[in-house]
């Protein structure tokens, strides 16, 4: 059975890759298998991030805690101008 991931959106700066916005939940779930396939084809827009449980920001490094993967759609700042 395929794992379902919560879907988030973020806007990022093209040159640095830094997020301009915090990840916003879309209220949708997506198949991890499908998302990984899309990530393979377009890693700039389809990414996986790991959050610590109950955390608002992405996990950097937490020992002995489980992490939760989420699907992340990235929109690049320069794409908003078109």
Long-range contacts (C-beta under 8 A, 24 or more apart in sequence): 2-31, 2-32, 2-33, 2-34, 3-31, 3-32, 3-33, 3-69, 4-29, 4-30, 4-31, 4-32, 5-29, 5-30, 5-31, 5-32, 5-35, 5-48, 5-69, 5-70, 5-71, 6-70, 6-71, 7-70, 7-71, 7-72, 7-73, 8-49, 8-70, 8-71, 8-72, 8-73, 9-72, 9-73, 9-75, 10-72, 10-73, 10-74, 10-75, 11-74, 11-75, 11-76, 11-77, 11-80, 12-74, 12-75, 12-76, 12-77, 13-76, 13-77, 14-76, 14-77, 14-78, 20-77, 22-56, 22-57, 23-49, 23-58, 23-70, 23-72, 26-73, 30-71, 32-69, 32-71, 35-71, 44-74, 44-76, 45-73, 45-74, 45-75, 46-71, 46-72, 46-73, 46-74, 47-71, 47-72, 47-74, 48-72
